[in-house]
Amino acid sequence: MAKKNRAMLIGSIGAGKSTLTNALLGREVPAVKTQSLIYNDWIVDTPGEYSENPFYYKNIMSTALEVTHVLYLQDATKKKMIFPPGFSTGINKLPIGVVTKSDSEHADVELAISLLKKVIVNKGPIVITSSVKNEGIEEIRNLVNFRTVLEMKQYFKKHPSPFVIF
């Protein structure tokens, strides 16, 4: 039996990891502050502290051993990226950039995309999401099914989405 793909969500405190997790799983429950690793079906939700403090990077690295994909979240209402340039190259898993809160009146989606492109340097996809409007959610579910970035690109070449860029 083939191993089920699993995704880890990482990003700053308040970036929308738990809200995105709920949207991806089709759950309509309020998001609560994640205090420790939470395993939900095919998703691993991480505390924002893991991403904001380099002291916790070892937790990200060890948890990455259990997943096939890493979702790097960037809140579109924030002007700063917490991950250093090229951060995804240090985690040997398929990277997916995720812009969250794209529907906010304070969102700067273009800035969020440009910040994510500096983190994900190996041409992984970036998905623009709104958990409120359910935008980009199905696209993430699809992306996590693939085993290579090439497969992802080929799929979205045949099935274009306004929420996915490479």
N, C-alpha and C positions, 0 to 999 in steps of 0.2 A: 504494500500500500504506500502511495506517495505521501511524503511528509506535507502536512498542511502549512501553508505560508502563514507567517505571523509578522505583524508590524509593531514596532516600538515608536511611540510618539515622544519627541523631545522638544523642548522650547522653554521660554522664560515663564516665570510666575505670571499667571493671568493671560497667557497667550491663547488659551482656548483649547487646551489638550483634552480636558475632561468633557467639555461641551462637544468637541469633535468626536470623541469616543462614543458619546451617547448618540450622536447623529449617525455615525457609521454603523452602530448596532441597532438603529431604529428604536431607541429607547427615548421616551418622553419623560425624563426625570430631571430635576434640577442638578446642575453640576455642583460638586462640592470640592473644596481644596484637597488635592491629592497629597497625602502625608507620607506614603510609601509606595512601592511598586504595586500596581493593581493589574491583575491578569483578568481580562474579560474576553472570552472566546478567542479570537485571533488577534486581539490588541493588547499591548502592554502600555499602560498609562504611567508616566513617570512624574515625580514631583519636579516643579520648576527649579528647585534648588540644585538638582542634579546638573542642570545646564548652566545655571548662573554662577556656580562656584567650581573652578577648576579642581578643587580638592575632591569633588564628587565625580569627576570624569571617569574614574576607575569603575564606578557603579554603572555608568553608561556602557563602558567597554565590556564589562562582564555580562550585563543584561543582553547586549548585542549578540552574544554567543547563542542566545535562545531564539533569535528572530531571523527572518529572511529579508526584511525591509526596515528602513529607518525613515520616519517622517520627521522632517525638520520644520518646525512651525515658526512663522514670523507673523506677529500681530501687525496688521496693516495700519493700526493707529499709533504704532511706535516708530520712532525715527532711528532707533539704534538696534544693531544686531548683537546678540550676546555671544554668538559663536565666532571663533577666529576664522580668517580666510582659509579655505581648503579643509575645514574641519571634517567634512565627509570622507576625505581620503584616508583618514585615520581609522575609519570603521568600515570593514570589508563586507558591507551589506548594501543592497540596492537602495539608493537614496531617492526620496521623493520630497521635494520642497512643497510646503503648504502655506499659502497666504490665508490667514484667518481674518475674520471681521471685515471682509471686503465690502459689506453693506453699510458700515458705519459712516456717518456724515464726516467723520474725522479721518477716514481711511485714505492712505496714499499707496494705492496698489502698485503703481510703477516703482516706487521706492522699495517696497517690500520685495518685489520681484528682483530688483537689482541687488539687494542685500543677500537674498537667497542664492543668486547666481555666483556670488563670491564664496559661499559656503559649499555649494554643490558644484564642483568644477568639472565633473566627468559627464556632463550633459544629461543628467537625470531630469525627469519632468518636474515642472512646477504646476501645482493645481491651485487655482484661485477659488476659495470657498466662502460660503455663507451658511452656517449651520441654521440660521433663522429662516433663510429662503431655500434651504436644501440644495444649494448650488455647489457643484464640484464633489459632492458626497459619493454619488454612484461612480464617478471617475476614479476616485481613490480606491473604492472597492475593486474596480476592474484592474487597476495598476498593481495591486498587491497579489493578484493571481499570476503575474508574469514572473519568469525566472531571470530575465536579462533586460537591460535597457533597450536593446535592439528590438526585442519582442514588444515592449511598451510602445516604441516609436512606430513600428509596423502596424500595430492595432489602431493607434490614433491617426495614422495616415489614412486608414480605411474608414475610421469612425471619428471624424474630427469633432472636437468639443471646444466651445469658446472659453472653457475653464481650464484647459490644459495647454501648456507651452513647453517646448523643448529648446 
